[in-house]
Amino acid sequence: MPKFDRWTLLFSVNSFAAAMLALYIGFALGLPRPYWAMTTAYIVSQPLAGAVRSKAVYRLLGTLLGAAAAVAMVPNLVNAPVLLCLAMALWVGGCLTVSLLDRTPRSYILMLAGYTAAIIGFPSVNQPGGIFEVAVSRVIEIGLGILCATLVHSLVFPRPVGTVLRQRLAAWLGEADRWALDVLKGQGADALVRDRRHLAAAASEIHLLAVHLPFDTSRLRETTGAVRAFHDRMLLLIPLLSGLADRMEALKDVSDAVVREALDAVAAWIEAGAPREPGLALVERLDALAGARRDADWSGLLIESLLVRLSEAVRALGEAHALMVRLCDPDAPLSPALEAAAATAGRRKLHADLPLALLSGGAAVIAILLSCAAWIGLGWGDGAAAPVMGAVFCCFFAAMDDPVPAIKNFGLFSLLSLPLAALYMFAVLPAIDGFPLLLAVMAPPLVFLGLYIPNPKTMGAALAVIMGFANAMALQESFSADFASFLNGNLGQFVGLLAAIMVTAGLRSMGADASARRLLGRTWTGLARLARANAAPEPTAFAGVLVDRLGLLTPKLAETGSRGDLVGVDALRDLRVGMNLVAVQAARPDLDRASLDAALDGVGERFAALAAGRTPPPDADLLMSLDAALRDVAGATSDAQVQGVTGLVGLRRNLFPDAPAPNLVMEPAR
C-alpha cells in the first residue's frame, strides 16, 4: 500500500468535489449526459493548480474544434457511410499526427479535437439532423466539467506550479554545482555519470512544467522570462560540464601551477554560492589565461580548451545563480544583459519525429476504419462505441514507444470497473433517493481511486477505472437500469480496444532498443547536416533539442545498451560533438582553411554513415583530416578563432579519445 501525503488526499477530495458539483449542475440543467461533466472533471484535474487551468484551456479549445468538425462532416456525409467513416478517421489521424509533433501540453488541443469529433460524430449518424444540438450539449457538458475542476482546484487550498517549479529549479542548480565540483576535484566516473544523468533527465521535465507557469497564480508567473533564461543556461551547462570532465580526464592531474590555482579558485567560488561579482572576475581571469598561449603542442591546446570551456561554464553557472535569486524574489535586480535575456527568452524546440507521428496517425485511421467495418457490417445498433473507443485508445497512448501494454492495461482496468458499476446500478442506486445519498455512496470508491491519480505509475489504471465506472453507469437525472443495454453499450468499448491493439501492435509498436536506434539516427543525421552546413545554429536552441533527446535516450540505453549495436553508445558524447561543431562553424569564416572544410566534411560523412546504418569511412582518414586542420589553425589568436580551435580539439577528443597526441607544427596566425 503506497503512502499518501496531505497533498494527495487534498487532490482526491477536491477532484471528487469538482466531479460531484459538475454532476449536480448537469442534473439541474437537464443535460442529456451529465456524467460526461463528471468524467471530464476527473480527466482535467491535476495536482498543480496552474496545470489544471492550462489543461482546461487546451481541452476546451480542443472540444470546440472537434465539435465544429463533427457538425461539418456528419450532415454532409451521412448518406455516404463509407466516406463519413473515412473522413472521421482521417480527421482523427491528422489531428493526432500534428499533436505528436508538439510534446508540450499544448498538443492536447489537436489530440482532443480529433477524438472529440469521433465521440460526437459516430453516435449521431442515426440522427444527423440533431448533430448541432448534440455537439452543443457535449461542449456544455465538457465545459461544465472543466469549469468545476478549475474552480475547485484553484480555490480550495491550491498548490501553485510556481512553488513546485522553484523547488525543481533549485534542486537542478544544486545538481549542476555538484557536477562542476566533482569535475574540478577529479571525482570518479561513477559520480560524474550520476551527476549528468540527473541533470539531463530533469531538463525536459522542467521545460514541460514551465509551460503551465503563465496559468499560475503565484508571483513566479511574473518571472516566466527569467525561468526560460535560466533553462537556457542549464541547457548549455550540460555539454560544458561534460566537456570539462573530458579535458580533465585527458590532462589527468594538471601540472601547470597557474591553471591549477584557477581550477581551485573556481571550485571555491562554487562552494561559496557562486556570487556574481567574483564570478565576473573569474571569467576575466580565465579568458586571460586562455589567451596567453603556452606551448604549441597538444597539451597546450588541451589546457587552452579546458580554460575556454571553464570560462563559459563559470559564466553560465553565475548567470543561473543570479536568475535563481530573481526567481526567489521577483523584485531582485538583474544585470542589463540578463534582464534583456529574460525579456527575449522564448520557448525551446523539443525533439519531434514526423515519420513516427505519421505512423501513429495512420494506425489510428486503420483502427477506426476496422471498428466501423464491424459496426456497419454487423448491423450493430449500439456499435458506434467501437470506433469512438478505437480513436480514444489510439490517441491516448500514441506518444509511447510501445502503446500496446498501456492500451491493454487501460482496457483491463476498464473491464474491472464493470462489476463495480453493475453493483451500483443494480444494487446500490435503486436503494437510494436524492443527490445527498448519491454523494455519500459515490464517495468511497471515487475518493479512494483519486488517491492514485497523482502518481504517474498508477494514474492510468486509476483513471481507467474511474472513467469506466462513470461511463458504464451513465448517470441520468432519473434512474433506470437495463442489464441488456448495460452489457451491449459496453461491448463496443472492447471491440474498439481490440482494433486499437491489433493495429498498433502490427504497425506502430517498437521496443526500447528500436526507439533508441531511432533517436540516435535522428541525432546522427542532425550532426551530419551541421558538419556540412554553411552557418552555425543558435547554440542554446541546438543544445535544447540534443539535451531533450539525451533525456529520452538515457533510460532506453540503460535498458538496452548492453545488447547488439548499442554497446558503447554514448549519447552525451554526441551532444559534446554537436556543441563543438557549433563552435567550429561559428568560427569558420575567421579560420577559412581548406583543411578545416575537409575535416568537417569527414565528420559529416561519418555521422551520415552511422545514421544510414553504413560502415563509416576509416577512422585513420578522419583523424588525419582533423590533425591537418589543427596544424593549420592552432596558431589562431583572436577570440573567435580560439573558439574554433577549442571546438576542433573537442571534436578530436570525442571522436578519438584513445588516439595518441598529434604532432602539431604551429603556423603563424594569418
C-alpha positions in Angstrom: 0.0 0.0 0.0 1.6 3.3 -1.1 1.9 6.2 1.3 -0.2 9.2 0.6 0.7 12.7 1.8 -1.7 15.5 2.6 -1.4 17.0 -1.0 -2.5 13.6 -2.4 -5.5 13.4 -0.1 -6.5 17.0 -0.8 -6.2 16.4 -4.6 -8.5 13.4 -4.3 -11.1 15.2 -2.2 -11.0 18.2 -4.5 -11.4 16.1 -7.6 -14.4 14.3 -6.1 -15.9 17.6 -5.1 -15.4 19.0 -8.6 -16.9 15.9 -10.2 -20.0 15.9 -8.0 -20.5 19.6 -8.5 -20.4 19.1 -12.3 -22.8 16.2 -12.0 -25.2 18.2 -9.8 -25.3 21.2 -12.2 -25.7 18.8 -15.1 -28.7 17.3 -13.5 -30.1 20.8 -12.7 -29.7 21.9 -16.3 -31.2 18.7 -17.7 -28.2 17.9 -19.8 -28.6 14.6 -21.8 -25.3 13.1 -20.5 -24.4 14.8 -17.2 -22.0 12.0 -16.4 -19.7 13.4 -19.1 -19.2 16.5 -17.0 -18.3 14.3 -14.0 -15.8 12.3 -16.1 -14.3 15.4 -17.6 -13.7 16.9 -14.1 -11.5 13.9 -13.3 -9.7 14.0 -16.6 -8.8 17.7 -16.3 -7.8 17.5 -12.6 -4.1 17.8 -12.0 -2.1 18.1 -8.7 -0.9 21.6 -9.6 -3.5 24.4 -9.9 -1.7 26.1 -12.9 -1.7 22.7 -14.7 -5.4 22.4 -14.2 -6.0 25.8 -15.7 -3.8 25.3 -18.7 -5.2 21.8 -19.4 -8.7 23.3 -19.0 -8.0 25.9 -21.6 -6.4 23.4 -24.0 -9.2 20.9 -23.5 -12.0 23.5 -24.1 -10.3 24.7 -27.3 -9.9 21.1 -28.5 -13.5 20.3 -27.7 -14.8 23.3 -29.6 -12.7 22.4 -32.6 -13.7 18.8 -32.5 -17.4 19.7 -32.2 -17.2 22.0 -35.2 -15.5 19.2 -37.2 -18.3 16.8 -36.3 -21.0 19.3 -37.2 -19.3 19.9 -40.6 -18.9 16.3 -41.5 -21.9 14.3 -40.3 -24.8 16.1 -42.0 -22.9 16.4 -45.3 -21.7 12.8 -45.5 -24.4 10.9 -43.6 -25.8 9.4 -46.8 -22.3 8.1 -47.7 -21.3 6.0 -44.7 -18.0 4.9 -46.2 -17.0 8.4 -46.9 -18.1 9.6 -43.5 -16.1 6.9 -41.7 -13.1 7.7 -43.9 -13.4 11.5 -43.2 -13.8 11.0 -39.5 -10.8 8.6 -39.4 -8.6 10.9 -41.4 -9.6 13.8 -39.1 -8.6 11.9 -36.0 -5.4 10.6 -37.6 -4.4 14.0 -38.9 -5.0 15.8 -35.6 -3.1 13.1 -33.8 -0.1 13.4 -36.2 0.2 17.1 -35.7 -0.3 16.9 -31.9 2.6 14.4 -31.6 5.0 17.0 -33.2 4.4 19.3 -30.2 5.4 17.4 -27.0 4.2 20.2 -24.7 0.7 20.2 -23.1 -0.4 22.4 -26.0 -0.6 19.3 -28.1 -3.7 18.4 -26.1 -5.7 20.8 -28.3 -5.4 18.9 -31.5 -5.4 15.4 -30.0 -8.7 16.2 -28.2 -10.1 17.8 -31.4 -9.5 14.5 -33.1 -11.2 12.1 -30.8 -13.9 14.6 -29.7 -15.2 14.7 -33.3 -15.4 10.9 -33.1 -17.2 10.9 -29.8 -19.8 13.4 -31.1 -20.0 12.3 -34.7 -20.2 8.5 -34.7 -23.2 8.2 -32.2 -25.0 10.9 -34.2 -25.2 9.1 -37.6 -28.7 7.8 -36.9 -29.9 11.3 -36.2 -27.9 13.7 -38.4 -30.4 16.4 -38.1 -29.7 16.8 -34.4 -25.9 16.9 -34.7 -25.8 20.5 -33.8 -27.8 20.1 -30.6 -25.7 17.0 -29.7 -22.5 19.0 -30.3 -23.7 21.9 -28.2 -24.7 19.5 -25.4 -21.3 17.8 -25.5 -19.5 21.1 -25.4 -21.6 22.3 -22.5 -21.1 19.0 -20.6 -17.3 19.0 -21.1 -17.1 22.8 -20.4 -19.1 22.3 -17.2 -16.6 19.6 -16.0 -13.7 21.9 -17.0 -15.2 24.9 -15.1 -15.9 22.9 -12.0 -12.5 21.3 -11.9 -10.8 24.7 -12.5 -12.8 26.4 -9.7 -12.3 23.8 -7.1 -8.6 23.2 -7.6 -8.0 26.9 -7.9 -9.9 28.0 -4.8 -9.6 25.1 -2.3 -6.0 25.1 -1.0 -4.4 25.3 -4.5 -0.9 24.0 -5.0 0.8 26.6 -7.3 3.0 25.5 -10.1 5.5 28.2 -9.1 6.2 26.6 -5.7 7.0 23.2 -7.2 8.9 24.6 -10.2 11.1 26.8 -7.9 12.0 23.7 -5.9 12.8 21.8 -9.0 15.0 24.6 -10.4 16.8 25.0 -7.1 17.5 21.2 -7.0 18.6 21.3 -10.6 21.0 24.2 -9.9 22.4 22.2 -6.9 23.0 19.2 -9.2 24.9 21.4 -11.6 27.1 22.8 -8.8 27.8 19.3 -7.6 28.7 18.1 -11.0 31.1 21.0 -11.5 32.7 20.4 -8.2 33.1 16.7 -8.9 34.7 17.5 -12.3 37.1 20.1 -10.8 38.1 17.8 -7.9 38.6 14.8 -10.1 35.9 12.6 -8.7 35.4 9.1 -10.1 33.5 8.2 -13.2 30.5 6.8 -11.2 29.9 10.2 -9.6 30.1 12.0 -12.9 27.7 9.6 -14.6 25.2 10.1 -11.7 25.5 13.9 -11.9 25.0 14.1 -15.7 22.1 11.6 -15.6 20.2 13.6 -13.0 20.8 16.9 -14.8 19.8 15.7 -18.3 16.7 13.9 -17.1 15.4 17.0 -15.4 15.9 19.3 -18.4 12.8 18.2 -20.4 10.7 17.7 -17.3 11.3 21.3 -16.1 10.7 22.6 -19.6 7.3 20.9 -19.7 6.4 22.1 -16.2 7.2 25.7 -17.1 4.6 25.6 -19.9 1.9 25.8 -17.2 3.6 28.8 -15.5 1.6 31.5 -17.4 -1.6 30.0 -15.9 -0.3 30.1 -12.4 -1.3 32.4 -9.6 2.0 32.6 -7.8 4.4 35.5 -8.2 6.7 33.2 -10.2 4.3 33.8 -13.1 5.8 37.3 -13.3 9.2 35.8 -14.0 8.3 33.4 -16.8 11.1 35.0 -19.0 13.6 34.5 -16.2 12.6 30.8 -15.9 13.3 30.4 -19.7 16.6 32.2 -19.5 17.6 30.0 -16.5 16.6 26.9 -18.5 18.8 28.2 -21.4 21.9 28.4 -19.1 21.3 25.0 -17.7 21.0 23.5 -21.2 24.4 24.9 -22.0 25.9 23.7 -18.8 25.3 20.0 -19.6 27.7 19.9 -22.6 30.0 22.4 -21.0 30.5 20.4 -17.8 30.7 17.2 -19.8 33.4 18.7 -22.0 35.3 19.9 -18.8 35.2 16.3 -17.5 36.7 15.1 -20.8 39.5 17.7 -20.7 40.3 16.9 -17.1 40.4 13.2 -17.9 42.8 13.9 -20.8 45.1 16.1 -18.7 44.8 13.8 -15.6 46.5 15.9 -12.9 47.0 19.4 -14.4 50.7 20.3 -13.6 50.6 23.9 -14.6 50.5 25.7 -11.2 48.7 28.8 -12.6 46.0 26.7 -14.2 45.7 24.5 -11.1 45.2 27.6 -9.0 42.5 28.8 -11.3 40.7 25.5 -11.1 40.8 25.6 -7.3 39.5 29.2 -7.4 36.5 28.2 -9.4 35.8 25.3 -7.0 36.0 27.7 -4.1 33.7 30.2 -5.9 31.0 27.4 -6.4 31.3 26.3 -2.8 30.7 30.0 -1.7 27.4 30.0 -3.6 28.7 31.4 -7.0 28.3 35.1 -6.1 28.0 37.4 -9.1 30.9 39.9 -8.8 33.6 37.3 -8.0 32.2 35.2 -10.9 32.8 38.0 -13.4 36.3 38.4 -12.1 36.9 34.7 -12.6 35.6 34.9 -16.2 38.1 37.6 -17.0 40.9 35.7 -15.3 40.2 32.5 -17.2 39.8 34.3 -20.5 43.2 36.0 -19.9 44.8 32.6 -19.1 43.3 31.0 -22.2 44.6 33.9 -24.4 48.1 33.6 -23.0 49.2 30.8 -25.3 51.6 28.3 -23.9 53.5 25.5 -25.6 52.5 25.0 -29.2 51.7 21.3 -28.7 48.7 19.1 -28.0 48.9 19.5 -24.2 48.9 23.3 -24.6 45.8 23.1 -26.8 44.1 20.9 -24.3 44.8 23.4 -21.5 43.6 26.3 -23.6 40.5 24.3 -24.4 40.0 23.5 -20.7 40.2 27.2 -19.8 37.8 28.3 -22.5 35.2 25.7 -21.5 35.7 26.6 -17.8 35.2 30.3 -18.5 32.0 29.5 -20.4 30.8 27.2 -17.6 31.5 29.9 -14.9 29.6 32.5 -16.9 26.6 30.2 -17.4 26.6 29.0 -13.8 27.0 32.5 -12.4 24.1 33.7 -14.6 22.0 30.8 -13.5 22.6 31.6 -9.8 21.7 35.3 -10.5 18.5 34.2 -12.2 17.7 31.9 -9.3 17.8 34.9 -7.0 15.3 36.6 -9.3 13.0 33.6 -9.2 13.1 33.6 -5.4 12.5 37.3 -5.3 10.8 38.8 -8.4 11.9 42.3 -7.3 15.6 41.3 -7.2 17.7 43.3 -9.7 19.5 41.7 -12.7 22.3 42.9 -14.8 21.2 44.7 -18.0 22.3 41.8 -20.1 20.4 39.2 -18.1 17.4 41.5 -17.9 17.4 41.6 -21.7 17.9 37.9 -22.0 14.9 37.3 -19.6 12.8 39.6 -21.7 13.6 37.9 -25.0 13.9 34.3 -24.0 11.4 32.1 -25.8 10.2 28.5 -25.6 12.8 26.0 -26.8 12.0 23.5 -29.5 11.9 19.8 -28.4 12.6 16.6 -30.3 9.9 15.8 -32.9 9.7 12.7 -35.1 7.5 13.3 -38.2 7.7 9.8 -39.6 6.7 8.2 -36.3 3.9 10.8 -35.9 2.6 9.9 -39.3 2.7 6.2 -38.4 0.8 6.8 -35.2 -1.8 8.8 -37.2 -2.1 6.0 -39.8 -2.6 3.4 -37.0 -5.5 5.5 -35.6 -7.1 5.7 -39.1 -6.9 2.0 -39.7 -8.2 1.1 -36.2 -11.2 3.4 -36.6 -12.0 2.0 -40.1 -11.8 -1.6 -38.8 -14.2 -0.7 -35.9 -16.5 1.0 -38.4 -16.5 -2.1 -40.5 -17.6 -4.3 -37.6 -20.2 -1.7 -36.6 -21.8 -1.3 -40.0 -21.1 -4.8 -41.3 -22.9 -6.5 -38.4 -25.8 -4.0 -38.4 -25.0 -3.4 -34.7 -27.2 -0.7 -33.4 -25.1 0.2 -30.4 -21.8 -0.3 -32.2 -20.9 3.3 -32.5 -18.9 3.0 -29.3 -16.4 0.8 -31.2 -14.9 3.4 -33.5 -15.2 6.0 -30.7 -13.1 4.0 -28.3 -10.7 2.9 -31.1 -10.0 6.6 -31.6 -9.6 7.3 -27.9 -7.2 4.4 -27.3 -5.0 5.2 -30.3 -4.8 8.9 -29.2 -4.3 8.4 -25.5 -1.1 6.3 -25.8 0.4 7.4 -29.1 3.4 9.1 -27.5 4.7 5.8 -26.1 7.3 3.6 -27.8 5.0 0.6 -27.4 1.4 1.7 -26.7 0.1 -1.9 -26.7 0.8 -2.7 -23.0 -0.7 0.6 -21.9 -3.8 0.0 -24.1 -4.2 -3.5 -22.7 -3.7 -2.2 -19.1 -6.3 0.5 -19.7 -8.7 -2.0 -21.2 -8.2 -4.4 -18.3 -8.9 -1.8 -15.6 -11.9 -0.6 -17.6 -13.1 -4.2 -17.6 -12.5 -4.4 -13.9 -14.7 -1.3 -13.4 -17.7 -3.0 -14.9 -18.6 -5.3 -11.9 -18.4 -2.2 -9.6 -20.6 -0.3 -12.0 -23.0 -3.2 -12.2 -23.1 -3.4 -8.4 -24.0 0.2 -8.1 -26.6 0.1 -10.9 -28.5 -2.9 -9.9 -28.0 -3.0 -6.1 -26.9 0.4 -4.6 -28.6 3.1 -6.7 -32.1 1.5 -6.7 -31.9 1.6 -2.9 -31.3 5.4 -2.6 -33.1 8.5 -3.5 -31.8 12.1 -3.8 -28.5 13.7 -4.5 -27.1 13.7 -0.9 -27.4 10.0 -0.7 -25.8 9.6 -4.2 -22.9 11.8 -3.0 -22.5 9.5 0.1 -22.4 6.3 -1.9 -20.2 7.6 -4.6 -17.5 9.0 -2.3 -15.8 5.8 -1.1 -14.7 4.3 -4.5 -14.0 7.7 -6.1 -12.1 9.2 -3.3 -10.1 6.0 -2.9 -9.3 5.8 -6.6 -8.4 9.5 -6.7 -5.5 8.9 -4.4 -3.7 7.0 -7.2 -4.1 9.7 -9.9 -1.1 12.0 -8.8 1.3 9.1 -9.1 2.4 8.7 -12.8 2.8 4.9 -12.2 -0.8 4.4 -11.2 -2.5 7.3 -12.8 -3.5 5.4 -16.0 -5.1 2.5 -14.0 -7.0 4.8 -11.7 -8.4 6.9 -14.5 -9.4 3.8 -16.4 -11.4 2.5 -13.5 -13.0 5.9 -12.8 -13.9 6.5 -16.5 -15.2 3.0 -17.0 -17.2 3.2 -13.8 -18.8 6.6 -14.6 -19.5 5.9 -18.3 -20.9 2.4 -17.6 -23.4 3.7 -15.1 -24.3 6.7 -17.4 -26.0 8.5 -14.5 -29.1 10.5 -15.5 -31.4 12.7 -13.6 -34.0 9.9 -13.5 -32.6 6.5 -12.7 -33.3 3.4 -15.0 -31.4 0.2 -15.1 -31.5 -2.3 -18.1 -28.9 -5.1 -18.0 -29.1 -5.8 -21.7 -28.5 -2.1 -22.6 -25.7 -2.0 -20.0 -24.0 -5.1 -21.5 -24.5 -4.1 -25.1 -23.4 -0.5 -24.6 -20.1 -1.5 -23.0 -19.3 -4.2 -25.6 -18.4 -1.6 -28.2 -15.7 -0.3 -26.0 -13.9 -3.6 -26.1 -14.3 -4.0 -29.9 -12.6 -0.6 -30.3 -10.0 -1.8 -27.8 -9.3 -4.9 -29.8 -9.0 -3.0 -33.0 -6.6 -0.5 -31.4 -4.4 -3.3 -30.0 -4.2 -5.3 -33.2 -3.4 -2.3 -35.5 -0.9 -0.7 -33.0 0.9 -4.0 -32.4 1.3 -4.6 -36.1 2.1 -1.1 -37.3 3.3 1.1 -34.6 4.8 -0.7 -31.6 8.6 -0.7 -31.1 10.9 -1.9 -28.3 13.2 0.3 -26.3 16.2 -0.8 -28.5 14.4 0.2 -31.7 13.3 3.5 -30.2 16.9 4.2 -29.0 18.3 3.5 -32.5 15.7 5.8 -34.0 16.6 8.6 -31.6 20.3 8.0 -32.3 19.7 8.1 -36.0 17.9 11.4 -35.8 20.8 12.8 -33.7 23.5 11.5 -36.1 21.5 12.9 -39.1 21.4 16.3 -37.4 25.2 16.2 -36.7 25.9 15.3 -40.3 23.9 18.2 -41.5 25.5 20.6 -39.0 29.0 19.5 -40.1 28.1 20.2 -43.8 26.2 23.5 -43.0 27.3 26.9 -44.1 26.4 28.6 -40.9 26.2 27.8 -37.2 22.8 27.5 -35.5 22.0 29.3 -32.3 23.8 27.3 -29.6 21.1 27.2 -26.9 18.4 26.1 -29.4 20.6 23.4 -30.8 21.6 22.2 -27.3 17.9 22.2 -26.3 16.9 19.6 -28.9 20.0 17.4 -28.2 19.6 17.6 -24.4 15.9 16.7 -24.9 16.9 13.6 -26.9 19.6 12.8 -24.3 16.8 12.8 -21.6 14.7 10.4 -23.8 17.7 8.2 -24.7 19.2 7.8 -21.2 16.6 5.3 -19.8 16.4 3.4 -23.1 20.2 3.0 -23.3 20.3 1.9 -19.7 17.9 -0.9 -20.6 19.3 -1.9 -24.0 22.9 -0.6 -24.0 24.4 -4.0 -23.3 22.9 -5.5 -26.4 24.0 -5.6 -30.1 24.9 -2.5 -31.9 24.1 -0.2 -28.9 27.1 -1.4 -26.9 29.3 1.5 -26.1 26.9 4.2 -27.4 27.4 7.5 -25.5 24.6 10.0 -26.2 26.4 12.6 -24.1 29.4 12.3 -26.4 27.2 13.1 -29.3 25.9 16.1 -27.5 29.5 17.3 -27.0 30.3 16.7 -30.6 27.3 18.8 -31.6 28.3 21.7 -29.5 31.9 21.5 -30.7 30.6 21.6 -34.3 28.6 24.7 -33.4 31.7 26.4 -32.1 33.7 25.4 -35.2 31.0 26.5 -37.6 30.7 29.9 -35.8 34.5 30.5 -36.2 34.7 29.1 -39.8 34.6 32.5 -41.6 37.5 33.7 -39.4 39.6 30.5 -39.9 39.0 29.9 -43.6 41.2 26.9 -44.2 40.7 24.2 -46.8 41.9 21.6 -44.3 39.1 22.7 -41.9 36.5 22.2 -44.7 37.9 18.7 -45.4 37.8 17.8 -41.7 34.2 18.9 -41.3 33.2 17.0 -44.5 34.8 13.9 -42.9 32.8 14.4 -39.7 29.6 14.8 -41.8 30.3 11.6 -43.7 31.0 9.7 -40.5 27.7 10.6 -38.9 25.7 10.3 -42.2 27.0 6.7 -42.5 26.1 5.9 -38.9 22.6 7.3 -39.4 22.1 5.2 -42.6 23.5 2.1 -40.9 26.5 2.0 -43.2 30.1 1.4 -42.2 31.8 4.8 -41.6 34.9 5.7 -43.6 38.2 4.5 -42.0 39.0 6.3 -38.7 42.5 6.9 -39.8 41.4 9.2 -42.6 39.2 11.4 -40.4 41.9 11.5 -37.7 44.4 12.7 -40.3 42.0 15.4 -41.5 41.3 16.6 -38.0 45.1 16.8 -37.3 45.8 18.6 -40.5 43.1 21.2 -39.7 44.5 21.6 -36.2 48.0 22.2 -37.5 46.7 24.9 -39.8 44.6 26.7 -37.2 46.5 26.1 -34.0 48.2 29.4 -34.1 45.0 31.4 -34.2 44.8 34.1 -31.5 41.6 36.1 -31.9 38.7 35.2 -29.6 36.5 33.9 -32.5 39.4 31.8 -33.8 40.3 30.4 -30.4 36.6 29.2 -30.1 37.0 27.4 -33.4 40.3 25.8 -32.3 38.7 24.7 -29.0 35.9 23.1 -31.0 38.4 21.2 -33.1 40.2 20.0 -30.0 36.8 18.8 -28.6 36.0 17.0 -31.9 39.3 15.1 -31.8 38.9 14.2 -28.1 35.4 13.0 -28.5 35.8 11.1 -31.8 39.2 9.6 -31.0 39.7 9.7 -27.2 42.4 7.0 -27.3 44.4 8.3 -30.2 48.0 9.4 -29.5 48.7 13.1 -29.3 49.1 14.7 -32.7 52.4 16.1 -33.9 51.5 19.8 -34.4 53.7 22.2 -36.2 52.2 25.6 -35.4 51.9 28.1 -38.1 51.9 31.9 -37.6 48.5 33.4 -37.3 47.2 34.7 -40.6 
